[in-house]
């Protein structure tokens, strides 16, 4: 029997690149193991939170002077409110903030509301908890360019707007304001892990960021990888990562920049920005690679004969014709491939998007964002394909 315990009680071009790059990356760390008032203790919340802080300071562009930590007895109801008030007054339009909360959470079904549980909360007394609505208010009112929240607690996805389609990524514009959230689970309890270790969620998150070798690592790349890392290492727990609605999100996203790296270059023309997005660059790179590796006979293109050729072909096809790419991969996958359900889910999301567009119930810009999300998810899954997944 596992010793795991669960974390729950039940505008482009407006400013120059020098102006846009002059802000600071701020980090707020909240971790609680030592609960009182009959609330169960946690094993690893503080360990996870501190490890994330160390990783940000050692590898990415964060400085100790711009870090605040509330651990155990400091993470009170008043203390958490006060620190968010502090950031409301501090952050400018050039600044970014990551907040990391690791502790208990609760979801109250009659109100359909989730809560963070501070260290001094009283069990069952929701007026001593911190409702998600208050976190959303902060995100909405904050002047920061990017706010990225990471929440490792039970029922943490209650922060998201109900009934919103799942998404894995969004168009990558560093200079457009964003409000993203990555949570350890949906509306279910999540594991705290074995004593002295990390939670499954924190372990996946830390491993991915520790092993990254790119100067720029976008949130929309991070979130689906964390999801897959947890999916295969924790039962009945599925993280969620996507932009927040009604919280000041305008289509951008935070990027983790390694020490010595530079912020992505700004461009005054939105088409130029789109051309510089990683998804666009990757698609163009794959197009060139495909042209070099595809066999041609009598001026007719022969189907890819190797896994690298197939990956290039599928990713390029998705950028041009997503529907055809989904049909293609679904026809190639072996029935026993563990990736069948992933591509079926993407097909369902795409079909729902087509239906919404046909009924005229989704704005054009939103439909473009959602389609790009599906394309990015498709290309990420294609990268994970193995020979044994394919009918050759």
Secondary structure by P-SEA (a helix, b strand, c coil): ccccccccccccccccccccccbbbbbbbbbbccccccccccccaaaaaaaaaaaaacccccccccccccccccccaaaaaaaaaaaaacccccbbbbbbbbbbbbbbccccbbbbbccccccccccccccaaaaaaaaaaccccbbbbbbccccccccccccccccccccccccccbbbbbbccccbbbbccccccccaaaaaaaaaaaacccccccaaaaaaaaaaaaaaccccbbbbbccccccccccbbbbbcccccccccccccaaaaaaacaaaaaaaaaaaaaaaccccccccccccccaaaaaaaaaaaaaccaaaaaaaaaacccccccaaaaaaaaaaaaaaaaaaaaaccccaaaaaaaaaaaaaaaaaaaaacccccccc
